[in-house]
Amino acid sequence: MNTAVCPACVAIPNEKIEQIRTDIGALEISVPTIHCAACIQKIERGLNALDCVFKARVNLSLKRVSIRHNDNPNCEDIIMDTLANLGFEAHLLDDHKLNQNGDDIGRGLLMRLGIAGFAAMNVMLLSVSVWAGADGLTRDFLHWVSAAIALPTVAYTAQPFFKNAYSALRVKRLNMDVPISLAILMAAGLSIYETFHSGAHAYFDAALSLTFFLLAGRYLDHQTRARAQSAATALSALEVARAQRIKDGQITTVNVSDLAINDRVLVRKGARIPVDAVIVKGQSDLDVSLISGETMLATVGVDDQVYAGTLNVGAPLEILVTQTGSGTKLAEIMDLVQQGENLKTKYTRLADRAAGIYAPLVHLLALAAFVFWQFYSGDTRLAVGIATAVLIITCPCALGLAVPAVMTAASGRLFRSGVLIKDGAALERLAGVDTVVFDKTGTLTTGEFSVISAPKGEDLQIAVSLAAQSDHPIAQAITKYCPNQTMLSLDHIKDIAGKGVSGMYRGQVVKLGHADWVGADTVPDHVQTWLRIGQNPPVPFLFDDMLKDSAKSAVTALQKSGMRVVLLSGDTQSATDRLAQKLGIDDARGGVHPREKLETIQSLGEHVLMVGDGLNDTAALAGAHVSMAPARAIDAARTASDFVLIKDDLTLIPNCIALAQSAKRRMLENFAIAAAYNAVAIPIALIGLATPLLAALAMSASSICVSLNALRLTKG
């Protein structure tokens, strides 16, 4: 395997090559029920403990597990059994089923939410009559009608909580859905008991309102998570599906997967290179900016190495395949992106951390209430009622809404300002950012060439007249520089791919193109092209990447807020330094390859925001603590990012950070509201002063307070 470093990418490390040699098989398994950091830890710990598994990684966004395993013929069965024993539904990956499953979960939660809300309203209307003084047969009849509405509703709408609670209990673990399920079941069970015995009170409305508020939190949480996609999957858009193979002098169109090492392939002008290869015929220019970040086109010819995903903007090329499929440099970048995504999913959200403490505490309080009142009064009915009230009053509705309500309010405000948030957890991560790293080409700059130095007079007229005969990006920049220039009459025009444009003017050969073609010395500090008229000395055109209008003000605002700003680019160090000087950035690093970008991001600390737009940025975007992509970024970069700037305005970045910090304060305030509510309500429930109905009303009030506090974010 050839592991030479190229300007566009980086080599596969030796330890990875050895891993590929020793790993016998790989599995992709869909695990649609995972929804938090605890699920990730449980699955990875369980699978990595198996003798037949080399490595297991969970991608929460895709709800799938990637597994490397040995040649044990029973390994697949062992893995599936282990996942089942851990309490997770699992099936071998079917992309259609997986994508469809995500939609089904959202629609299912929304349907259950609507049914629970409708049923709760109707049962509460019936309860009004009981509260107004109905008794005897009238009260019993109203309770039975309430039961007829509530029991099937609870049985259907609370299934997400019941299933998750059962899965946890089956493997002797606790999660937030266990106390939730107990509260709902005990409220419904106590209500049935009271109805059968003509009791004065039944609490079907409490069970339904509890289910409604919990489903609201779960649905909002699902919506923020559902926006996340896999950037590694989006990179496949740059993989060419079909190629033109040359065999025995005949050109046939085949699937790229059918290509083999040493096949000859024709790459036409405007097409992407389908595989890693060596040029055997032709000369052309390649656009490698999406991969390497270099603004200057790469001139390539016979025996030069080319890489999958780069764009041929010049003449047709014949190439000899050296790497296909997973061996290409593009595939390696895809692997780096997936690794970065998996690292990001390890982040534990505030709600997940709170849940880990809250669940066991709730059970202990309810158990303590039951034991005390059973011992103190000897009345099991009273003890169960108080324990139920404790479970309901401590039910984590406010805690469950604390984060999703803020996420929904913040994402709405961001969208109105021109920013799309794709991952709710990213808002929490953005609030802690202390370093902002910018890519150069296409992020702080427009990605288009602009002329910064050019000859004058007739020389400029000749250059514009030659440039008008070519669709090369450099030639287009020259014509844009002088859009109203009078064209001269030139003869024998030739557009030579990989070299430039030539013609005859007043009996002299005129050339516009590469330095070596016209016989000039290069100027390493700038992108350039040269004009030569006859035997006169060549004169240069110098170019630079155009700076975005909002770049300077965005960088200044970030620095004023105390952020460290770093410029990281695959372009040359001199080009990177020039831009950094214009923007007032002290730390500028050029010539950085994709793997080096990811390593640099990781070396800058744990709270780095990466802003980039190209394929060479995708690994860094996926691996950064939090990431953003401009509106014009390639699909893979937008998908790898947590935020997308819908408006091409970089001043939105400091605004986003400020909003994220405000959102985190609202989250902490919501947790404080939930804690204060529990501090007051729990003692009242423990001493027996709160019935399950009053507990449900108090719980609803706390949930409403949390939601109203979150709505403060929508102002401004």
MIDODO-370505 format. One line per 10 residues: number of its first residue (from 1); their letters; for each residue y, z, x of C-alpha. Coordinates in steps of 0.05 Angstrom, whole numbers, m for minus. Example, Ala and Ser with C-alpha at 12.3 -4.5 7.8 and 13.67 -1.06 7.14 Angstrom:
BEGIN
1 = AS = m90:156:246 ~ m21:143:273
***
This chain:
BEGIN
1 = MNTAVCPACV = 0:0:0 ~ 68:m20:27 ~ 114:40:27 ~ 174:11:62 ~ 241:36:38 ~ 284:m17:3 ~ 359:m16:m13 ~ 344:m11:m87 ~ 290:42:m89 ~ 250:90:m47
11 = AIPNEKIEQI = 179:94:m22 ~ 123:130:m57 ~ 111:194:m16 ~ 44:202:19 ~ 24:263:m22 ~ 32:222:m86 ~ m11:166:m57 ~ m65:217:m42 ~ m60:245:m112 ~ m69:176:m142
21 = RTDIGALEIS = m130:165:m98 ~ m163:231:m118 ~ m146:232:m192 ~ m201:196:m230 ~ m171:193:m300 ~ m110:205:m343 ~ m102:225:m415 ~ m42:222:m462 ~ m52:270:m521 ~ m7:278:m581
31 = VPTIHCAACI = 7:350:m600 ~ 52:343:m661 ~ 58:417:m678 ~ 92:441:m613 ~ 164:462:m624 ~ 187:512:m571 ~ 184:533:m498 ~ 128:583:m514 ~ 84:526:m538 ~ 95:489:m472
41 = QKIERGLNAL = 76:550:m431 ~ 15:564:m472 ~ m12:493:m468 ~ 2:482:m394 ~ m26:550:m375 ~ m89:538:m416 ~ m102:467:m392 ~ m85:478:m319 ~ m136:534:m317 ~ m192:484:m331
51 = DCVFKARVNL = m235:463:m272 ~ m234:390:m292 ~ m158:385:m298 ~ m115:370:m237 ~ m49:374:m274 ~ m24:380:m345 ~ 49:368:m365 ~ 80:376:m434 ~ 138:332:m459 ~ 169:369:m517
61 = SLKRVSIRHN = 213:310:m538 ~ 152:265:m546 ~ 106:321:m569 ~ 53:298:m521 ~ 12:324:m462 ~ 1:282:m399 ~ m63:302:m363 ~ m95:282:m296 ~ m169:300:m293 ~ m231:289:m250
71 = DNPNCEDIIM = m294:250:m265 ~ m328:303:m308 ~ m356:262:m367 ~ m344:320:m414 ~ m272:333:m392 ~ m241:299:m452 ~ m282:341:m500 ~ m266:404:m461 ~ m191:389:m463 ~ m191:375:m538
81 = DTLANLGFEA = m231:439:m552 ~ m184:479:m509 ~ m123:454:m547 ~ m158:471:m612 ~ m175:541:m587 ~ m102:550:m567 ~ m83:537:m639 ~ m54:466:m633 ~ m71:403:m671 ~ m87:349:m620
91 = HLLDDHKLNQ = m109:277:m620 ~ m112:222:m568 ~ m46:186:m566 ~ m33:132:m617 ~ 40:109:m609 ~ 45:86:m682 ~ 18:152:m708 ~ 61:193:m661 ~ 126:157:m681 ~ 108:160:m754
101 = NGDDIGRGLL = 91:234:m748 ~ 161:251:m726 ~ 190:219:m788 ~ 138:253:m832 ~ 156:321:m806 ~ 230:312:m821 ~ 217:283:m891 ~ 167:338:m905 ~ 215:394:m886 ~ 271:363:m927
111 = MRLGIAGFAA = 226:356:m988 ~ 202:428:m982 ~ 274:451:m974 ~ 295:416:m1038 ~ 236:442:m1078 ~ 246:514:m1053 ~ 320:512:m1070 ~ 308:483:m1140 ~ 254:535:m1155 ~ 296:593:m1128
121 = MNVMLLSVSV = 354:575:m1174 ~ 309:572:m1235 ~ 275:638:m1220 ~ 342:671:m1207 ~ 366:648:m1275 ~ 305:681:m1307 ~ 318:743:m1266 ~ 388:749:m1295 ~ 357:767:m1362 ~ 315:821:m1330
131 = WAGADGLTRD = 375:848:m1293 ~ 414:848:m1359 ~ 364:896:m1390 ~ 305:856:m1418 ~ 243:899:m1422 ~ 175:903:m1453 ~ 141:838:m1472 ~ 205:797:m1459 ~ 209:823:m1388 ~ 134:810:m1376
141 = FLHWVSAAIA = 140:740:m1404 ~ 199:724:m1358 ~ 159:752:m1298 ~ 99:708:m1316 ~ 143:646:m1322 ~ 174:664:m1255 ~ 105:671:m1225 ~ 85:603:m1253 ~ 145:572:m1217 ~ 144:613:m1153
151 = LPTVAYTAQP = 71:616:m1133 ~ 56:541:m1127 ~ 125:531:m1097 ~ 113:583:m1043 ~ 42:557:m1031 ~ 71:487:m1017 ~ 139:498:m986 ~ 120:554:m938 ~ 62:516:m907 ~ 99:502:m841
161 = FFKNAYSALR = 105:577:m830 ~ 35:593:m854 ~ 2:541:m810 ~ 40:561:m747 ~ 26:635:m761 ~ m48:622:m771 ~ m52:581:m707 ~ m21:638:m668 ~ m63:693:m699 ~ m127:654:m689
171 = VKRLNMDVPI = m117:658:m614 ~ m92:730:m618 ~ m18:715:m606 ~ 47:728:m643 ~ 105:681:m658 ~ 165:682:m704 ~ 125:651:m761 ~ 79:711:m765 ~ 131:761:m793 ~ 161:705:m834
181 = SLAILMAAGL = 94:690:m867 ~ 79:764:m878 ~ 147:775:m911 ~ 137:716:m958 ~ 65:734:m975 ~ 79:808:m985 ~ 139:793:m1030 ~ 97:746:m1072 ~ 37:792:m1071 ~ 77:853:m1092
191 = SIYETFHSGA = 109:812:m1147 ~ 41:792:m1175 ~ 18:864:m1173 ~ 80:887:m1211 ~ 73:831:m1262 ~ 0:848:m1276 ~ 18:921:m1286 ~ 81:907:m1328 ~ 125:934:m1273 ~ 200:938:m1282
201 = HAYFDAALSL = 214:892:m1223 ~ 183:830:m1192 ~ 209:796:m1130 ~ 191:723:m1138 ~ 265:705:m1128 ~ 263:742:m1062 ~ 203:703:m1037 ~ 235:637:m1057 ~ 304:650:m1029 ~ 271:675:m965
211 = TFFLLAGRYL = 231:610:m960 ~ 293:568:m975 ~ 337:597:m921 ~ 281:595:m869 ~ 267:522:m886 ~ 341:506:m879 ~ 341:534:m808 ~ 276:498:m790 ~ 302:432:m817 ~ 368:437:m779
221 = DHQTRARAQS = 330:454:m716 ~ 283:395:m726 ~ 342:347:m735 ~ 373:367:m669 ~ 307:360:m632 ~ 288:294:m667 ~ 344:256:m633 ~ 312:264:m565 ~ 272:204:m540 ~ 236:187:m476
231 = AATALSALEV = 277:150:m424 ~ 214:131:m388 ~ 193:92:m450 ~ 261:58:m454 ~ 253:34:m383 ~ 199:m13:m408 ~ 256:m57:m434 ~ 267:m77:m361 ~ 194:m94:m351 ~ 182:m168:m362
241 = ARAQRIKDGQ = 126:m179:m412 ~ 109:m250:m391 ~ 115:m291:m327 ~ 107:m363:m305 ~ 48:m367:m258 ~ 41:m427:m211 ~ m32:m447:m199 ~ m57:m514:m172 ~ 12:m543:m181 ~ 13:m525:m256
251 = ITTVNVSDLA = 61:m474:m287 ~ 30:m432:m342 ~ 60:m373:m381 ~ 17:m310:m376 ~ 23:m236:m390 ~ 50:m198:m331 ~ m11:m152:m337 ~ m54:m212:m320 ~ m19:m224:m253 ~ m57:m206:m190
261 = INDRVLVRKG = m37:m194:m118 ~ m21:m261:m82 ~ m7:m299:m146 ~ 52:m346:m142 ~ 105:m337:m196 ~ 166:m378:m215 ~ 229:m338:m231 ~ 282:m381:m265 ~ 357:m369:m263 ~ 378:m313:m309
271 = ARIPVDAVIV = 308:m282:m311 ~ 286:m214:m286 ~ 236:m207:m229 ~ 171:m187:m264 ~ 135:m154:m204 ~ 147:m132:m132 ~ 139:m194:m90 ~ 159:m235:m28 ~ 200:m299:m35 ~ 161:m360:m12
281 = KGQSDLDVSL = 209:m414:m35 ~ 283:m417:m53 ~ 347:m379:m40 ~ 388:m342:m92 ~ 432:m282:m109 ~ 403:m221:m143 ~ 440:m171:m186 ~ 412:m104:m162 ~ 469:m60:m188 ~ 427:m29:m244
291 = ISGETMLATV = 375:m7:m192 ~ 414:7:m128 ~ 485:17:m154 ~ 512:m34:m104 ~ 567:m77:m133 ~ 556:m134:m85 ~ 503:m186:m103 ~ 443:m188:m56 ~ 431:m256:m24 ~ 357:m268:m14
301 = GVDDQVYAGT = 314:m323:15 ~ 244:m338:41 ~ 205:m277:66 ~ 253:m228:33 ~ 224:m173:m10 ~ 245:m171:m84 ~ 231:m117:m136 ~ 213:m115:m210 ~ 273:m106:m256 ~ 325:m141:m212
311 = LNVGAPLEIL = 362:m201:m243 ~ 362:m270:m213 ~ 433:m298:m223 ~ 427:m358:m176 ~ 375:m412:m166 ~ 301:m411:m185 ~ 254:m374:m138 ~ 180:m378:m123 ~ 151:m310:m105 ~ 85:m283:m81
321 = VTQTGSGTKL = 62:m221:m117 ~ 53:m159:m73 ~ 52:m103:m126 ~ 39:m102:m201 ~ 38:m51:m257 ~ 42:22:m235 ~ 50:1:m162 ~ 120:m29:m171 ~ 184:6:m152 ~ 207:3:m224
331 = AEIMDLVQQG = 144:40:m245 ~ 160:93:m192 ~ 229:103:m221 ~ 197:110:m290 ~ 152:165:m262 ~ 212:201:m232 ~ 247:198:m299 ~ 187:228:m335 ~ 183:284:m284 ~ 256:299:m296
341 = ENLKTKYTRL = 246:301:m371 ~ 189:349:m364 ~ 230:395:m319 ~ 285:395:m371 ~ 239:416:m428 ~ 224:480:m389 ~ 293:505:m409 ~ 285:563:m458 ~ 337:564:m513 ~ 373:626:m535
351 = ADRAAGIYAP = 335:628:m601 ~ 268:622:m565 ~ 285:680:m518 ~ 308:723:m576 ~ 245:706:m616 ~ 200:731:m560 ~ 230:801:m568 ~ 241:801:m643 ~ 171:784:m670 ~ 132:845:m644
361 = LVHLLALAAF = 190:892:m661 ~ 190:871:m734 ~ 115:883:m742 ~ 121:952:m710 ~ 178:972:m757 ~ 141:949:m820 ~ 77:984:m797 ~ 115:1048:m781 ~ 148:1046:m850 ~ 81:1038:m885
371 = VFWQFYSGDT = 46:1093:m846 ~ 104:1142:m855 ~ 112:1132:m930 ~ 37:1131:m942 ~ 30:1197:m905 ~ 94:1228:m934 ~ 85:1208:m1007 ~ 12:1189:m1014 ~ 36:1131:m1058 ~ 7:1066:m1031
381 = RLAVGIATAV = 47:1025:m1081 ~ 112:1057:m1055 ~ 91:1049:m982 ~ 74:976:m991 ~ 140:964:m1027 ~ 181:996:m971 ~ 141:959:m917 ~ 154:894:m955 ~ 228:909:m959 ~ 229:923:m884
391 = LIITCPCALG = 195:856:m870 ~ 242:818:m916 ~ 305:852:m892 ~ 286:841:m819 ~ 261:770:m833 ~ 295:725:m780 ~ 334:680:m827 ~ 400:695:m794 ~ 367:689:m726 ~ 334:624:m747
401 = LAVPAVMTAA = 401:596:m770 ~ 442:624:m713 ~ 430:565:m666 ~ 415:506:m714 ~ 477:519:m757 ~ 521:518:m695 ~ 486:456:m668 ~ 497:419:m734 ~ 571:437:m737 ~ 582:420:m663
411 = SGRLFRSGVL = 544:354:m666 ~ 585:333:m727 ~ 651:348:m691 ~ 627:313:m628 ~ 607:251:m668 ~ 675:247:m701 ~ 708:250:m632 ~ 663:195:m604 ~ 604:232:m573 ~ 531:230:m595
421 = IKDGAALERL = 489:291:m578 ~ 415:277:m574 ~ 385:344:m557 ~ 409:409:m588 ~ 389:451:m527 ~ 435:408:m485 ~ 496:439:m518 ~ 474:507:m491 ~ 461:478:m423 ~ 529:442:m422
431 = AGVDTVVFDK = 565:508:m435 ~ 542:535:m367 ~ 560:474:m325 ~ 598:487:m260 ~ 589:420:m225 ~ 600:349:m251 ~ 569:291:m214 ~ 594:220:m228 ~ 560:155:m212 ~ 610:102:m188
441 = TGTLTTGEFS = 593:32:m212 ~ 598:25:m287 ~ 614:98:m298 ~ 682:111:m264 ~ 691:36:m255 ~ 683:m22:m303 ~ 628:m55:m262 ~ 669:m119:m258 ~ 701:m147:m195 ~ 776:m152:m188
451 = VISAPKGEDL = 813:m189:m132 ~ 853:m142:m88 ~ 872:m192:m33 ~ 876:m268:m36 ~ 908:m326:1 ~ 971:m359:m28 ~ 996:m428:m46 ~ 952:m489:m41 ~ 894:m448:m11 ~ 892:m407:m75
461 = QIAVSLAAQS = 894:m470:m117 ~ 835:m500:m80 ~ 796:m434:m87 ~ 808:m429:m162 ~ 789:m502:m171 ~ 723:m490:m134 ~ 710:m424:m171 ~ 718:m458:m238 ~ 656:m499:m223 ~ 610:m438:m217
471 = DHPIAQAITK = 587:m382:m264 ~ 577:m334:m206 ~ 609:m265:m220 ~ 653:m272:m157 ~ 676:m341:m178 ~ 692:m314:m248 ~ 734:m258:m217 ~ 775:m310:m179 ~ 788:m352:m241 ~ 809:m289:m279
481 = YCPNQTMLSL = 856:m271:m222 ~ 895:m336:m234 ~ 880:m356:m306 ~ 939:m404:m311 ~ 929:m437:m243 ~ 935:m513:m243 ~ 868:m544:m225 ~ 864:m594:m168 ~ 821:m656:m169 ~ 761:m645:m124
491 = DHIKDIAGKG = 705:m694:m108 ~ 630:m684:m94 ~ 627:m613:m123 ~ 563:m577:m106 ~ 543:m507:m130 ~ 492:m483:m79 ~ 454:m422:m101 ~ 458:m364:m53 ~ 513:m397:m12 ~ 574:m418:m54
501 = VSGMYRGQVV = 612:m479:m79 ~ 634:m539:m38 ~ 673:m603:m50 ~ 720:m654:m20 ~ 796:m649:m23 ~ 840:m702:11 ~ 783:m723:56 ~ 766:m652:78 ~ 705:m610:62 ~ 726:m547:25
511 = KLGHADWVGA = 679:m488:16 ~ 682:m423:m23 ~ 625:m374:m11 ~ 587:m329:36 ~ 613:m313:105 ~ 554:m341:143 ~ 556:m406:103 ~ 630:m419:118 ~ 626:m392:189 ~ 666:m327:182
521 = DTVPDHVQTW = 657:m256:205 ~ 644:m205:149 ~ 691:m148:131 ~ 644:m90:117 ~ 693:m48:78 ~ 698:m94:17 ~ 661:m141:m27 ~ 685:m209:m3 ~ 680:m284:m6 ~ 712:m336:40
531 = LRIGQNPPVP = 750:m401:33 ~ 747:m454:87 ~ 787:m519:87 ~ 762:m571:136 ~ 762:m542:206 ~ 815:m489:191 ~ 796:m416:202 ~ 764:m384:141 ~ 809:m340:98 ~ 780:m281:57
541 = FLFDDMLKDS = 783:m260:m15 ~ 773:m185:m20 ~ 746:m152:m84 ~ 738:m83:m111 ~ 707:m52:m173 ~ 760:m39:m227 ~ 775:34:m242 ~ 770:55:m315 ~ 836:76:m346 ~ 810:145:m366
551 = AKSAVTALQK = 775:162:m299 ~ 834:195:m264 ~ 855:239:m322 ~ 782:260:m335 ~ 771:281:m263 ~ 837:318:m260 ~ 821:356:m325 ~ 753:376:m298 ~ 782:401:m232 ~ 836:441:m268
561 = SGMRVVLLSG = 782:475:m310 ~ 749:499:m246 ~ 693:447:m242 ~ 668:420:m176 ~ 669:344:m180 ~ 622:302:m137 ~ 618:226:m131 ~ 547:200:m120 ~ 535:125:m112 ~ 485:75:m88
571 = DTQSATDRLA = 543:32:m65 ~ 566:33:7 ~ 599:96:36 ~ 664:59:49 ~ 669:34:m23 ~ 651:104:m49 ~ 704:137:m4 ~ 758:89:m28 ~ 746:106:m100 ~ 742:181:m85
581 = QKLGIDDARG = 809:178:m51 ~ 840:145:m112 ~ 812:199:m158 ~ 824:259:m112 ~ 749:275:m104 ~ 733:311:m39 ~ 657:305:m41 ~ 636:231:m42 ~ 567:207:m21 ~ 549:133:m17
591 = GVHPREKLET = 485:94:m3 ~ 443:142:m44 ~ 376:117:m71 ~ 346:138:m138 ~ 300:193:m110 ~ 357:218:m65 ~ 402:222:m126 ~ 352:267:m161 ~ 343:310:m99 ~ 418:315:m89
601 = IQSLGEHVLM = 428:336:m162 ~ 376:390:m153 ~ 407:414:m87 ~ 476:423:m119 ~ 453:482:m162 ~ 423:497:m229 ~ 483:479:m272 ~ 499:406:m257 ~ 524:354:m306 ~ 505:283:m286
611 = VGDGLNDTAA = 544:224:m313 ~ 515:155:m300 ~ 499:88:m330 ~ 448:49:m288 ~ 374:45:m276 ~ 385:79:m209 ~ 415:138:m246 ~ 359:149:m297 ~ 318:196:m255 ~ 379:239:m239
621 = LAGAHVSMAP = 401:237:m312 ~ 333:260:m335 ~ 327:314:m281 ~ 397:342:m284 ~ 411:407:m322 ~ 450:365:m372 ~ 470:292:m372 ~ 517:240:m404 ~ 519:164:m406 ~ 578:119:m423
631 = ARAIDAARTA = 573:73:m483 ~ 560:11:m440 ~ 503:42:m401 ~ 435:9:m402 ~ 386:32:m456 ~ 344:71:m407 ~ 404:111:m382 ~ 429:125:m452 ~ 360:149:m472 ~ 352:193:m411
641 = SDFVLIKDDL = 419:227:m426 ~ 431:286:m470 ~ 499:259:m492 ~ 524:188:m503 ~ 599:172:m501 ~ 605:125:m561 ~ 677:113:m542 ~ 688:88:m472 ~ 735:146:m456 ~ 717:193:m398
651 = TLIPNCIALA = 768:246:m422 ~ 716:263:m475 ~ 675:297:m420 ~ 720:357:m408 ~ 730:362:m484 ~ 654:364:m493 ~ 647:420:m442 ~ 702:461:m476 ~ 668:451:m544 ~ 600:470:m515
661 = QSAKRRMLEN = 630:535:m488 ~ 660:549:m556 ~ 593:533:m589 ~ 556:581:m544 ~ 606:636:m563 ~ 592:621:m636 ~ 517:627:m622 ~ 526:694:m588 ~ 570:717:m646 ~ 516:696:m694
671 = FAIAAAYNAV = 465:736:m656 ~ 514:795:m658 ~ 522:786:m734 ~ 446:785:m741 ~ 440:847:m697 ~ 495:885:m734 ~ 463:867:m800 ~ 396:893:m776 ~ 427:956:m748 ~ 455:973:m817
681 = AIPIALIGLA = 401:944:m862 ~ 338:968:m826 ~ 352:1043:m833 ~ 368:1032:m907 ~ 302:997:m917 ~ 263:1048:m876 ~ 287:1107:m918 ~ 267:1070:m982 ~ 336:1054:m1010 ~ 326:978:m1010
691 = TPLLAALAMS = 279:944:m1058 ~ 250:876:m1037 ~ 301:843:m1083 ~ 360:879:m1050 ~ 329:863:m982 ~ 327:789:m1000 ~ 400:791:m1023 ~ 421:826:m959 ~ 382:775:m918 ~ 415:718:m956
701 = ASSICVSLNA = 484:749:m944 ~ 471:752:m869 ~ 448:680:m868 ~ 511:658:m905 ~ 555:696:m855 ~ 521:662:m797 ~ 531:593:m830 ~ 605:607:m844 ~ 616:629:m772 ~ 584:565:m748
711 = LRLTKG = 631:524:m792 ~ 690:549:m751 ~ 669:497:m700 ~ 686:440:m747 ~ 760:457:m743 ~ 803:423:m690
***
